[in-house]
């Protein structure tokens, strides 16, 4: 029984039902299947490791307290609630990227840090769509359900996010457009 608790942080274990080992095993499986994704998403939304860790723990606490067997989408909803609670973004989700001109090709060896900085500069909704689609391989239907937007808005937000990232990376010194 002790090995079930090794994978779960102690802050989460204290709130899990202790009567059924099957439930504990399911919680462990759900936690292991989603912990990296939740932390990564929280990190990209906050750009702070300590805040991402705290949001991850609160997300799983919320998900496990609401359902005995939470699904991936329930965990996503819990994460969005925790992001709102932490004031990472306020108000309804909406696309905010202004129209972007397509940047020419970018030098092939653009630095990873330039890409990371560009992602962090995206408006919250576009950043979430980009991370969910390109980072976690969500389809537009799941993104739309999770964020409460239409699939068309999800596609538009992803397109705008990619264009904005390309523009921001091309503006970095040393990343001039090729002729």
The 8 nearest C-alpha neighbors of each residue, nearest first, counted from 0:
[[1, 2, 3, 4, 20, 23, 24, 5],
 [0, 2, 3, 4, 5, 6, 20, 7],
 [3, 1, 5, 4, 0, 6, 7, 24],
 [4, 2, 1, 0, 5, 6, 24, 27],
 [3, 5, 2, 7, 1, 6, 12, 0],
 [4, 6, 2, 7, 3, 1, 8, 9],
 [5, 7, 4, 3, 27, 8, 31, 2],
 [6, 8, 4, 5, 12, 9, 27, 11],
 [9, 7, 10, 11, 12, 6, 5, 4],
 [8, 10, 12, 11, 7, 13, 4, 5],
 [11, 9, 8, 12, 13, 56, 14, 60],
 [10, 12, 9, 8, 13, 14, 60, 7],
 [13, 11, 9, 15, 14, 10, 7, 8],
 [12, 14, 11, 15, 10, 9, 16, 17],
 [15, 13, 12, 11, 16, 60, 64, 10],
 [16, 14, 12, 13, 17, 11, 63, 23],
 [15, 17, 18, 14, 19, 23, 22, 13],
 [18, 16, 19, 15, 20, 23, 22, 14],
 [17, 19, 16, 20, 22, 23, 21, 15],
 [20, 18, 21, 22, 17, 23, 16, 24],
 [19, 21, 23, 22, 24, 18, 17, 0],
 [22, 20, 24, 19, 23, 25, 26, 18],
 [23, 21, 25, 19, 20, 24, 26, 67],
 [24, 22, 20, 26, 25, 21, 27, 19],
 [23, 25, 21, 27, 22, 26, 20, 28],
 [24, 26, 22, 28, 27, 23, 29, 21],
 [27, 25, 23, 29, 24, 28, 30, 22],
 [26, 28, 24, 30, 25, 29, 31, 23],
 [27, 29, 25, 31, 26, 30, 32, 24],
 [30, 28, 26, 32, 27, 31, 25, 33],
 [29, 31, 27, 33, 28, 32, 34, 26],
 [32, 30, 28, 29, 33, 34, 27, 6],
 [31, 33, 29, 30, 28, 34, 35, 36],
 [34, 32, 30, 36, 31, 35, 37, 29],
 [35, 33, 37, 36, 30, 31, 38, 32],
 [36, 34, 38, 37, 33, 39, 32, 31],
 [35, 37, 39, 33, 34, 38, 40, 135],
 [36, 38, 40, 34, 39, 35, 55, 33],
 [39, 37, 41, 35, 40, 55, 36, 51],
 [40, 38, 42, 36, 41, 37, 35, 43],
 [39, 41, 37, 43, 42, 38, 36, 44],
 [42, 40, 51, 38, 44, 39, 43, 37],
 [41, 43, 51, 46, 39, 45, 40, 44],
 [44, 42, 46, 40, 41, 45, 39, 119],
 [43, 45, 41, 42, 46, 40, 123, 87],
 [44, 46, 42, 47, 43, 41, 51, 87],
 [47, 45, 42, 43, 44, 48, 119, 51],
 [46, 48, 45, 50, 49, 42, 51, 43],
 [47, 49, 51, 50, 42, 52, 46, 45],
 [50, 48, 52, 51, 47, 53, 54, 42],
 [49, 51, 53, 47, 52, 48, 54, 45],
 [52, 50, 41, 42, 48, 54, 49, 53],
 [53, 51, 55, 49, 50, 54, 48, 38],
 [52, 54, 50, 56, 55, 51, 57, 49],
 [55, 53, 51, 57, 52, 56, 58, 50],
 [56, 54, 58, 52, 53, 57, 38, 51],
 [55, 57, 53, 59, 58, 54, 60, 52],
 [56, 58, 60, 54, 55, 59, 61, 53],
 [59, 57, 78, 55, 61, 77, 56, 60],
 [60, 58, 62, 61, 56, 57, 63, 55],
 [59, 61, 57, 63, 58, 62, 11, 64],
 [60, 62, 64, 58, 59, 63, 57, 77],
 [61, 63, 59, 65, 64, 60, 74, 77],
 [64, 62, 60, 66, 65, 61, 59, 67],
 [63, 65, 61, 62, 66, 60, 67, 14],
 [66, 64, 62, 63, 61, 67, 69, 60],
 [67, 65, 69, 68, 63, 64, 62, 73],
 [68, 66, 63, 69, 22, 65, 64, 26],
 [67, 69, 66, 70, 25, 26, 63, 22],
 [70, 68, 66, 73, 62, 67, 63, 74],
 [69, 71, 73, 72, 74, 68, 29, 62],
 [70, 72, 74, 73, 75, 69, 33, 29],
 [71, 73, 75, 74, 70, 76, 145, 69],
 [74, 72, 76, 70, 75, 71, 69, 77],
 [73, 75, 77, 71, 72, 76, 62, 78],
 [76, 74, 72, 78, 73, 77, 71, 79],
 [77, 75, 73, 79, 78, 74, 72, 80],
 [76, 78, 74, 80, 58, 75, 79, 62],
 [79, 77, 58, 81, 75, 76, 80, 82],
 [78, 80, 82, 76, 81, 77, 83, 75],
 [81, 79, 77, 83, 78, 82, 84, 76],
 [80, 82, 84, 78, 83, 79, 85, 77],
 [81, 83, 79, 85, 87, 84, 80, 78],
 [84, 82, 86, 80, 81, 85, 88, 87],
 [83, 85, 81, 86, 82, 80, 87, 79],
 [84, 86, 82, 83, 87, 81, 88, 54],
 [87, 85, 83, 88, 84, 89, 82, 81],
 [88, 86, 82, 85, 83, 45, 89, 44],
 [89, 87, 86, 83, 123, 90, 82, 85],
 [88, 90, 86, 83, 91, 87, 92, 84],
 [89, 91, 92, 88, 83, 93, 86, 87],
 [90, 92, 93, 89, 88, 147, 146, 124],
 [93, 91, 124, 90, 94, 146, 148, 147],
 [94, 92, 124, 95, 91, 148, 125, 123],
 [93, 95, 124, 96, 156, 125, 92, 152],
 [96, 94, 93, 97, 122, 124, 125, 123],
 [97, 95, 94, 98, 159, 122, 125, 160],
 [96, 98, 99, 95, 159, 94, 163, 100],
 [97, 99, 96, 100, 159, 163, 162, 95],
 [100, 98, 97, 101, 163, 162, 159, 166],
 [99, 101, 102, 98, 162, 166, 163, 103],
 [100, 102, 162, 99, 103, 166, 165, 163],
 [103, 101, 166, 100, 165, 104, 169, 162],
 [104, 102, 176, 105, 101, 177, 169, 178],
 [105, 103, 176, 177, 102, 106, 178, 169],
 [104, 106, 176, 169, 107, 174, 175, 103],
 [105, 107, 174, 108, 109, 176, 175, 177],
 [108, 106, 109, 105, 104, 174, 177, 110],
 [107, 109, 106, 110, 174, 105, 111, 173],
 [110, 108, 107, 106, 174, 111, 113, 105],
 [111, 109, 113, 112, 108, 114, 174, 168],
 [110, 112, 114, 113, 115, 109, 116, 108],
 [111, 113, 115, 114, 110, 116, 117, 109],
 [114, 112, 116, 110, 111, 115, 168, 117],
 [113, 115, 117, 111, 112, 116, 168, 118],
 [116, 114, 112, 118, 117, 113, 111, 119],
 [117, 115, 113, 119, 114, 118, 112, 120],
 [116, 118, 114, 120, 164, 115, 119, 167],
 [119, 117, 115, 120, 116, 121, 114, 164],
 [118, 120, 116, 117, 121, 115, 43, 46],
 [121, 119, 117, 118, 116, 122, 126, 164],
 [120, 122, 126, 118, 119, 125, 123, 117],
 [121, 123, 125, 124, 126, 95, 120, 96],
 [124, 122, 126, 125, 127, 121, 88, 44],
 [125, 123, 127, 126, 122, 92, 94, 93],
 [124, 126, 128, 156, 127, 160, 123, 122],
 [125, 127, 123, 129, 124, 121, 128, 130],
 [128, 126, 124, 130, 125, 129, 131, 123],
 [127, 129, 125, 131, 126, 130, 157, 132],
 [128, 130, 126, 132, 127, 157, 131, 133],
 [131, 129, 134, 127, 133, 128, 132, 126],
 [132, 130, 135, 128, 134, 129, 137, 127],
 [133, 131, 136, 137, 129, 130, 134, 135],
 [132, 134, 136, 130, 129, 135, 131, 137],
 [133, 135, 130, 131, 132, 136, 129, 137],
 [134, 136, 131, 137, 132, 133, 130, 36],
 [137, 135, 132, 133, 134, 131, 138, 130],
 [138, 136, 132, 131, 135, 141, 142, 139],
 [137, 139, 140, 141, 132, 142, 136, 131],
 [138, 140, 142, 141, 150, 143, 153, 137],
 [141, 139, 143, 138, 142, 150, 144, 149],
 [142, 140, 144, 143, 139, 138, 145, 137],
 [141, 143, 139, 145, 140, 144, 146, 138],
 [142, 144, 148, 140, 149, 150, 146, 141],
 [145, 143, 141, 147, 142, 146, 140, 148],
 [146, 144, 142, 143, 147, 141, 76, 75],
 [145, 147, 143, 148, 144, 142, 92, 79],
 [146, 148, 144, 143, 145, 149, 92, 142],
 [149, 147, 143, 146, 152, 150, 144, 153],
 [148, 150, 152, 143, 151, 153, 147, 144],
 [149, 151, 153, 143, 152, 139, 140, 154],
 [150, 152, 154, 149, 153, 155, 139, 148],
 [153, 151, 155, 149, 150, 154, 156, 148],
 [152, 154, 150, 156, 151, 155, 139, 157],
 [155, 153, 151, 157, 152, 156, 158, 150],
 [154, 156, 152, 158, 153, 157, 151, 159],
 [155, 157, 153, 159, 125, 158, 154, 152],
 [158, 156, 160, 154, 159, 155, 129, 128],
 [159, 157, 155, 161, 160, 156, 154, 162],
 [158, 160, 156, 162, 157, 161, 163, 155],
 [161, 159, 157, 163, 158, 162, 125, 156],
 [162, 160, 164, 158, 163, 159, 165, 157],
 [161, 163, 165, 159, 164, 160, 166, 101],
 [162, 164, 166, 160, 165, 161, 159, 167],
 [165, 163, 167, 161, 117, 166, 162, 168],
 [164, 166, 162, 168, 163, 167, 169, 161],
 [165, 167, 163, 169, 164, 102, 168, 162],
 [168, 166, 164, 170, 169, 165, 117, 163],
 [169, 167, 165, 170, 171, 166, 113, 164],
 [168, 170, 166, 174, 167, 171, 105, 175],
 [171, 169, 167, 168, 166, 172, 174, 175],
 [170, 172, 168, 169, 174, 173, 167, 113],
 [173, 171, 174, 170, 175, 169, 168, 113],
 [172, 174, 175, 171, 106, 109, 169, 170],
 [175, 173, 169, 106, 172, 171, 105, 109],
 [176, 174, 173, 169, 106, 105, 177, 172],
 [175, 177, 105, 104, 103, 106, 178, 174],
 [178, 176, 104, 106, 105, 175, 103, 174],
 [177, 176, 104, 103, 175, 105, 106, 102]]
